[in-house]
């Protein structure tokens, strides 16, 4: 079994939407008006890259890649501005509201440990939302 190639795709907010690039592979870049379009466009770019690689080795496929999209904390909460930062900080991340606002505005240094804590909180929120059904 072939090992997956992991790609870290850095997403950045632009004046007209978003841009993204893969840290590990030069030339894998794209843009989109929103995050959904950006991901679709990146998958298309990755597909072209795989087609190019197939010219050298026909055993490669898009399934051989694992893509992890990373977004700056401030940009995330600007984009998902419907999330109340203060409520999220206390209920899901377990972080003081004032300190959390400083993190999201880049006024306080953010450790890797705190990033993981925030990420876990976001995933917890997403899981709860995913498991809801309305009647």
URPE-V629926 format. One record per pair of residues at least 6 apart in sequence whose ideal C-beta (glycine too) atoms are under 8 Angstrom apart, sorted by the first residue. I is the first residue (numbers start at 1). J is the second residue. D is the distance in whole Angstrom. If there is no record, write none. Layout:
# URPE-V629926
i = <I | I>
j = <J | J>
d = <D | D>
This chain:
# URPE-V629926
i = <2 | 2 | 4 | 4 | 4 | 5 | 5 | 5 | 5 | 6 | 6 | 6 | 6 | 7 | 7 | 7 | 7 | 7 | 7 | 7 | 7 | 7 | 7 | 8 | 8 | 8 | 8 | 8 | 9 | 9 | 9 | 9 | 9 | 9 | 9 | 9 | 9 | 9 | 10 | 10 | 10 | 10 | 10 | 11 | 11 | 11 | 11 | 11 | 11 | 11 | 11 | 11 | 11 | 12 | 12 | 12 | 12 | 12 | 13 | 13 | 13 | 13 | 14 | 16 | 16 | 17 | 17 | 17 | 17 | 17 | 17 | 18 | 18 | 18 | 18 | 18 | 18 | 19 | 19 | 19 | 19 | 20 | 20 | 20 | 20 | 20 | 20 | 20 | 21 | 21 | 21 | 22 | 22 | 25 | 27 | 28 | 28 | 28 | 28 | 29 | 30 | 30 | 30 | 30 | 30 | 31 | 31 | 32 | 32 | 32 | 32 | 35 | 35 | 39 | 42 | 43 | 46 | 46 | 46 | 47 | 50 | 50 | 50 | 50 | 50 | 53 | 54 | 71 | 73 | 73 | 73 | 73 | 73 | 74 | 74 | 74 | 77 | 77 | 77 | 83 | 85 | 85 | 85 | 85 | 86 | 86 | 86 | 88 | 88 | 88 | 88 | 89 | 89 | 89 | 89 | 89 | 89 | 90 | 90 | 92 | 92 | 92 | 92 | 93 | 93 | 93 | 93 | 93 | 93 | 94 | 94 | 95 | 95 | 95 | 95 | 99 | 102 | 103 | 103 | 103>
j = <59 | 64 | 64 | 65 | 66 | 24 | 64 | 65 | 66 | 24 | 65 | 66 | 68 | 22 | 23 | 24 | 25 | 28 | 46 | 65 | 66 | 67 | 68 | 22 | 23 | 24 | 68 | 70 | 20 | 21 | 22 | 23 | 28 | 42 | 67 | 68 | 69 | 70 | 20 | 21 | 22 | 23 | 70 | 18 | 19 | 20 | 35 | 38 | 69 | 70 | 71 | 72 | 75 | 18 | 19 | 20 | 72 | 75 | 72 | 75 | 78 | 79 | 31 | 31 | 33 | 31 | 32 | 33 | 34 | 37 | 38 | 31 | 32 | 33 | 34 | 35 | 38 | 29 | 30 | 31 | 38 | 29 | 30 | 31 | 32 | 38 | 42 | 69 | 28 | 29 | 30 | 28 | 29 | 49 | 49 | 42 | 45 | 46 | 49 | 45 | 38 | 41 | 42 | 44 | 45 | 38 | 41 | 38 | 39 | 40 | 41 | 69 | 79 | 69 | 67 | 62 | 62 | 65 | 67 | 62 | 60 | 61 | 62 | 64 | 65 | 60 | 60 | 79 | 103 | 104 | 110 | 115 | 118 | 104 | 105 | 106 | 83 | 85 | 104 | 125 | 97 | 100 | 101 | 104 | 97 | 100 | 101 | 100 | 121 | 122 | 125 | 95 | 96 | 97 | 99 | 100 | 101 | 96 | 97 | 121 | 122 | 124 | 125 | 100 | 117 | 118 | 120 | 121 | 122 | 117 | 121 | 103 | 114 | 117 | 118 | 108 | 108 | 110 | 114 | 118>
d = <7 | 6 | 6 | 7 | 5 | 8 | 6 | 5 | 7 | 7 | 8 | 5 | 7 | 5 | 8 | 6 | 7 | 7 | 8 | 6 | 7 | 5 | 7 | 7 | 5 | 7 | 5 | 6 | 5 | 7 | 5 | 8 | 8 | 6 | 6 | 7 | 5 | 7 | 6 | 6 | 8 | 6 | 6 | 6 | 8 | 5 | 7 | 7 | 6 | 7 | 5 | 8 | 7 | 7 | 5 | 7 | 7 | 7 | 8 | 5 | 7 | 7 | 7 | 8 | 7 | 6 | 6 | 4 | 6 | 8 | 7 | 7 | 5 | 8 | 7 | 6 | 5 | 7 | 7 | 5 | 8 | 7 | 6 | 8 | 8 | 6 | 6 | 7 | 6 | 4 | 8 | 4 | 8 | 7 | 8 | 7 | 6 | 7 | 6 | 7 | 7 | 4 | 5 | 8 | 5 | 7 | 7 | 3 | 7 | 7 | 5 | 8 | 7 | 7 | 7 | 8 | 6 | 6 | 7 | 6 | 6 | 7 | 5 | 8 | 8 | 5 | 6 | 8 | 6 | 6 | 7 | 7 | 7 | 5 | 6 | 6 | 6 | 6 | 5 | 8 | 8 | 6 | 6 | 6 | 4 | 7 | 7 | 8 | 7 | 8 | 7 | 5 | 7 | 5 | 8 | 3 | 8 | 8 | 6 | 4 | 7 | 5 | 5 | 7 | 6 | 5 | 8 | 4 | 8 | 7 | 7 | 8 | 7 | 7 | 7 | 6 | 4 | 5 | 7 | 8>
